[in-house]
Amino acid sequence: MTIEFSGRRHVVAASRVAFEANVEGREVWCSVSLDALNDHFGNEGTSSHSLLSTFEGSRMRIEEAAKRVLEHNGGQSVELESSDFKGPSV
């Protein structure tokens, strides 16, 4: 399964950062929760700037987790939660 990430991302309601993946030529939106950003990536704020900064600083690890889920779920949208990451990275 070919999976690429476009780099498009934004903060959405419920304090999630949404980001786009391209799966076999289809646009698929993924997101990562505020709890996951706090628990595993050292985020300490709720502003869009804080969330996007934390996301950008941890993009590789977040995209790796999304890729694992996308491969497992057949390329459907992904909503990453704290439980999708092993141990704190901070």
N, C-alpha and C positions, 0 to 999 in steps of 0.2 A: 504494500500500500504506500503510495507516494504522498507524503505530508510535508508541506512547507508553510512557514509562518510569514505573513505579509508585512508585519510591523505596525499595522493599524491597531490602535488600542484606545480605550477611553474608559472613564469611570461611569458606572451605571448605578441606578437606584440600588438600595440595600448595600451600599459601600462595596461594590465588586468592581474589579477591573476586567473589562471585556477585551478580548483580543481575537484577531482573525487568523484562521488557518485555511489553507487550501488543501483539500483532500481529494485526490484523484480528479482535479479540475473543478471541484465544487467548493464554494465559499461556505465555511463552517465557523460559527462564532463559539468561542470558548470564554470562560471567565474564571477568576480566582477570587475567593472570598476575603473579606477584611480579616476574619479570624485566621485564615491561613497566612496572610501577609504579616499579621501581628505575631503569631506563634512561631513561624519558621524563618521569617526574613527581617525581623527587627523593626517593622513598621510601628510607629507610635502615634500617628495622627489619623484624622478622618477627612482631611481636606483632599481635594482632587490632586493638588501638588504632591502631598505626602504619599498618597496611594500610587500615583504614577511614578514617582521617584523610586519608591521601594520596588515596584514592578520592574522598572528598567534595570535597577541594580541586581535583580534576581532573575531576569528574563530567561536566561539559559536553563536554569533549574526548573522554572515554571513551565517552559515550553517542553522540556523533557517529560515532565509529569503528564502534561496534556497529550503528548504524543503516545505515551503508554496507554492512556485511557482511550484515545481515538482508535488505536490499533485493536484494542480489546472490544470496543463497542461498535465496530464497523463504520467508524467515521461520522458518528452522530455528535451533536453539540455536547460540550463538556462543561460542567460546573465544578471546578476544583474546590475542595474543602480542606480543612486542616488535616483530616485523616488521609488525604492523598499524598502526604509528604511524611517521610520518616525523620523523626528527631529534629530539634531546632538546628538551624544552620548558623545562627548568630553566636 
